[in-house]
Amino acid sequence: MTADRPHEPGAGTGTSPDLGIGTDAGAGAAPGAETVATPGHSAHPVRSADDSGGEPDGGILGRAHRALTLGIISVVSLVAFEASAVNTAMPVAARALDGIGLYAFGFSAFFTASLFAMALAGEWSDRRGPLGPLFAGIAAFGAGLLVAGVAQSMGMFIVGRGVQGVGGGLVVVSLYVVVGRAYPERLRPSIMASFSAAWVVPVIVGPLVAGTVTEQLGWRWVFLAIPVLILLPVVVMLPALRTLPRTRPGPRGGVRQVLGSRRCLLALAVAVGACLLQYAGQHPSWLALLPAVVGLALLAPGIVRLLPRGTFRAARGLPSVVVMRGLAAGAMVAAESFIPLMLVTQRGLSATLAGLSLTGGGLTWALGSYVQSRPRLEPYRERLMGLGMVLLAVAIAMVPLALIDGVPAGIVALAWTIGGFGMGLNISSGGVLLLKLSRPEEAGSNSASLQMSDALGNVTFVGVGGVLFVAFGGGTIAAHGPAATGAASHPAAFVAVFATMALVALAGGMVASRLK
């Protein structure tokens, strides 16, 4: 859930459907066994569907896999719809709850909580099987939507978004472990492709539906309606899920052991540290120094241990792939989070039109992903990644032009089609390059690192965007309707956010020279 964005199979993302969890044959795997790698673990053998013997059982929609495939695609589609719907409804929700100053927390709470949940889901799935985290994640995702939908204050709304993030992180990781156990190797490319395809329709119709619901029924129904829709795919999947091989908890498979694992504790420290730093950044005072120091002390050591050595100095090869992923995802998601708010408060657009301005980016993302997959472009993969970052930087820099009188608001839609194409080139190429640079026994842990970088980039740069937004006066934007007076209009707050994220994307483009 990039960022609540579509990614190609193997790309490894934060909260998007593809987490990049590797499924390569590990050293020492028994004959007939397959491998599933969960975050923080190397691939290890598990039994799955037979790849070699017996009659073919059809494709992913064949009789043997149809129910599970339809259930998985439905869940991913609902997650994708929720992602696009939230972007559309968030400005209206924040103004209705008098919480413009906490706007960024509505996004970062999801990403921060999902970061911890990803690590938890990896440990939980590895030690006890994927069904527990899958159903717990679906329940938490629905509960978070309900809390956000009935919230009477921005604080409660943010709590709901955090609970959603826990659910989202658990669901997307456990779904990929389910794929590794339920589908033979020959079918995995197809089911992975269906994950990306499941985002296309929600990206197109999500803003329109969410905008219409927001304007006609109220923003709360964008959140309250989705939990009911989740029940159907769960019922469809349940019979197939019950047939999966059971994982008996080992001696360290208890709840305390899972929660107390090194990777879970590191992810929790990073999440808490990120929250404290963002709180301190948005409350500039001497008293804020204490949470800032504590947050940094928790965040820095945890990040260093979660990512490959050399990531933060962009060492050549794999570390540069990982750091570029965080820069790309973070810059894109942070900028995208503030686009609807800018169009609603500064240009007076409806929630529907503001959300639709992002639709083109989803379509060109798929196009960019297709372009990079052409065999004749394989020798230029590193250049494609650099080009993608430059296109993203150009797109983000174009967005604040909409604040100039006489410039049509449609410039944002044009910019985001350019940015989406750049992300398609960059993100998908990064996933391919990561697997190329990884030894088979390291594919799982390296993919998990890419996923963590995705989530950390989202948390960090959405937080930075929120701090800049408040620092330049954005917290006092009018609570109702578009800005009508100079006192209620703060274009500088938006310019600060978009200019900074454009620089972040350019920095990612510079890293491209170190990918080899």
Buried (B, 14 or more C-beta within 10 A) or exposed (E): BBBBBBBBBBBBBBBBBBBBBBBBBBEEBEEEBBBBBBBBBBBBBBEBBEBEEEEEEEBBBEEBBBBBBBBBBBBBBBBBBBBBBBBBBBBBBBBBBEBBBBBBBBBBBBBBBBBBBBBBBBBBBBBBBBBBBBBBBBBBBBBBBBBBBEBEEBEBBBBBBBBBBBBBBBBBBBBBBBBBBBBBBEBBEBBBBBBBBBBBEBBBBBBBBBBBBBEEEBBBBBBBBBBEBBEBBBEBBBEBBEEBEEBEBEEEBEEEBBEEBEBBBBBBBBBBBBBBBBBBBBBEEEEBEEBBEBBBEBBBBBBEEBBBEBBBEBBEBBBBBBBBBBBBBBBBBBBBBBBBBBBBBBBBBBBBBBBBBBBBBBBBBBBBBEBBBEEEBEEEBBBBBBBBBBBBBBBBBBBBBBBEEEBEBEBBBBBBBBBBBBBBBBBBBBBBBBBEBBEBBBBBBBBBBBBBBBBBBBBBBBBBBBBBBBBBBBBEBBBEEBBEEEEBBBBBBBBBBBBBBBBBBBBBBBBBEBBE
